[in-house]
Amino acid sequence: MNTKLRGSWGEASAMKYLRDRQYIPVAMGYRSRYGEIDLIVRDGRYIVFVEVKLRKNSSFAEAREFVDRNKQERLRKTAALWLCANETPLQPRFDVIEIYAPQGAITENPVINHLINAFE
């Protein structure tokens, strides 16, 4: 499975995880000149911008460690552009979803960690 298909599987798995927890999907794969936001969902009074990180395991580093300051800044700029084009009274929030899938897309029960308000 190539990287793009693996990434799509991870994002679809994360969206299913969020839907199961009553989050409301707004968009997937929003792109701007600064980068891409994997998922945008509503959670009560929040509009949530979600970065999905998919890894086989955490032996090298935790998936969340790949969302460094530069990545966070690009996500903030991309979210600002989305908010300019999509006016909302909701409070923005940035979450990270880590997915550990040792067998890739055929992993039956991947481990999913949801880091709420991950940039704080």
N, C-alpha and C positions, 0 to 999 in steps of 0.2 A: 504494500500500500504506500503510495507516495505521500509526501509531506502535506500537500494541500488536502487530500482526501482524509488523512489522519486528523488534520486540524478541523475539518468540517464535522467529522465524527465527534470530536471532543466538544465542539460548540453545540452540536445537537444534544449530546448527553447532558451538558450543563443546562441547556434550556429545559430539557425534560425535568431535571432536578429542581429547577426554579419553579416550573409550572406545578409540580407536585406539592410545592410549598406555597401555592396561591399567588406567586408573582405573576404579573400580567405582561406578556411579551409586547414590546413596542417595535424593536428593530433588531436585525442581525447583520453583522458585517458592514456597519456604517463606515464609509471612507471619507477622508478629507486629505488636504495636501500635507497634513501633519502625521497622518497614519490612519489606523483603523481601530474602531471599538468593536469588540467581538459581539457583545450583547447589550441591548438597552431594554430595561424592564421597569415596571412600576411596582413599588412596594409601599402601600399605604400613602404616606405623605412624601415619599421619595421617588425621584427618577434616578434609577441606578444604572451606572455605566460599569459593565462587567468585563474584566480581562480574564480570559480562560487560558490556563497553562496546563498542557498535557505532557506527561512524562511516563516513562516505563517504571521508574522507581526514584527514590530520593538519595541513592548512594553517592551521587556527585554533589548535589545540592537540592534543597527544597525548591519546588517549582516557583514559589512566591519570590525567591531570591532573584529571579530573572526579570522581575518588575522593579528595576532600579529607578533612581531619581530621573534619569533622562527619559525612560519609558513613561514614568508617571507624568512628566511635563508634557510629553507628546499626547498622552491620553487627555490631560486637562485641556489642552488647546483644541483637540478634536471635539471634546465635549462642549466647549464654549461655542464652537461653530455650529454644532447640532442645536444647542439651545438658542442661538440667534435665529435659526431657521424654523424652530419648533417651540414657540412660546409656551411656557407652562408655569403654573404656580407652584409646582412641586420642588422640593429641596433636592439638589443634586448630591449624589453619593457615589463613591467608587469602591467596588468590591472586586475581589480576586477569587476565582474558583480554580483550585488545583485538582487535577484528575491524574491518578496513578493507575495506569493500565499496562500491566506487565506483558500481556499478549496483544497489545494494540487494540484494534477495533473488535477483535473476537473475544476480548476479556468480558466474561459474563457479569462480574460484579466489581467494577472499578471502584477504587477508593476515591471519594470526592470530599474535599475540604472546602468549605465556603468561608472566606474571610470577609466579614462585613466591615465596611468603612476601613478598608485595608491601607489607605494612605495616611491615616492619622498617626 
